[in-house]
Amino acid sequence: MKALLDRAGLVGVANDGLLRGKIGAAVVAVRRGGGTHAFDTINHMFLMSGAIIPGSTYWNLGFGLEKGEVGHDEEGLRNIEDLGKTIAWLGKAMNAHMDSYPKAAMVEKKGK
């Protein structure tokens, strides 16, 4: 998954900032530990790609061991529902202004 995220970020950069100005939000389902690290890693890729990350009421984590068990994590489900509402609101708010979203300033390599 980490390799996929890294490549997605590079593809975005190589294609004139493909993810820039898009909404990106990490959502993670885990058994127990490691969820916040996975959450942060995904969001770091979005941040470095110029994506806009909406907040929620807590980390976007769901906990469960067996298939489908995360669907019983009431706190996680409430958080994801809040995130969905926030994304819908943000998308509507951004839509009218996307033409004016700032372009990325490309960093020049030394020696050029």
ZAMARGU-4260 file (C-alpha; in steps of 0.2 Angstrom, whole numbers, plus 5000, padded with zeros to 4 digits):
<rodrens>
0) 5000/5000/5000 | 5014/5012/5004 | 5022/5009/4987 | 5005/5013/4979 | 5004/5029/4989
5) 5021/5034/4984 | 5018/5030/4966 | 5001/5039/4966 | 5010/5055/4973 | 5024/5054/4959
10) 5011/5051/4945 | 5001/5067/4952 | 5017/5077/4952 | 5023/5071/4934 | 5005/5076/4927
15) 5005/5094/4932 | 4999/5092/4950 | 4985/5079/4946 | 4979/5079/4964 | 4981/5097/4967
20) 4965/5105/4973 | 4956/5088/4975 | 4949/5083/4991 | 4958/5069/4999 | 4955/5060/5016
25) 4963/5045/5023 | 4951/5032/5030 | 4959/5017/5039 | 4952/5000/5045 | 4963/4991/5057
30) 4963/4977/5070 | 4971/4986/5084 | 4987/4996/5082 | 4996/5006/5068 | 4980/5015/5063
35) 4986/5032/5066 | 5003/5029/5057 | 4994/5023/5042 | 4981/5038/5043 | 4996/5050/5044
40) 5006/5042/5030 | 4991/5043/5018 | 4987/5061/5022 | 5005/5066/5020 | 5004/5060/5002
45) 4989/5071/5000 | 4997/5086/5008 | 5013/5084/4997 | 5002/5083/4982 | 4992/5099/4985
50) 4976/5090/4990 | 4964/5098/5002 | 4961/5087/5018 | 4945/5090/5027 | 4944/5087/5046
55) 4932/5077/5055 | 4927/5073/5074 | 4942/5061/5076 | 4954/5051/5067 | 4946/5042/5052
60) 4949/5024/5059 | 4938/5009/5061 | 4942/4994/5072 | 4938/4976/5068 | 4946/4959/5067
65) 4935/4949/5056 | 4928/4953/5039 | 4913/4966/5041 | 4917/4968/5060 | 4922/4986/5057
70) 4904/4989/5053 | 4900/4987/5071 | 4912/5001/5077 | 4899/5014/5081 | 4912/5028/5085
75) 4921/5025/5069 | 4905/5025/5059 | 4899/5041/5067 | 4916/5049/5062 | 4916/5043/5044
80) 4898/5049/5043 | 4904/5066/5049 | 4918/5066/5037 | 4907/5062/5022 | 4896/5077/5026
85) 4911/5088/5028 | 4918/5082/5011 | 4901/5085/5003 | 4900/5102/5010 | 4918/5106/5005
90) 4915/5100/4987 | 4901/5111/4985 | 4910/5126/4992 | 4925/5123/4981 | 4916/5120/4965
95) 4913/5138/4962 | 4931/5143/4964 | 4941/5129/4956 | 4946/5140/4942 | 4955/5152/4954
100) 4964/5138/4963 | 4983/5142/4964 | 4995/5133/4953 | 5009/5123/4960 | 5026/5132/4961
105) 5038/5119/4954 | 5054/5118/4963 | 5069/5120/4951 | 5083/5107/4953 | 5100/5115/4958
110) 5112/5117/4943 | 5098/5122/4931
</rodrens>
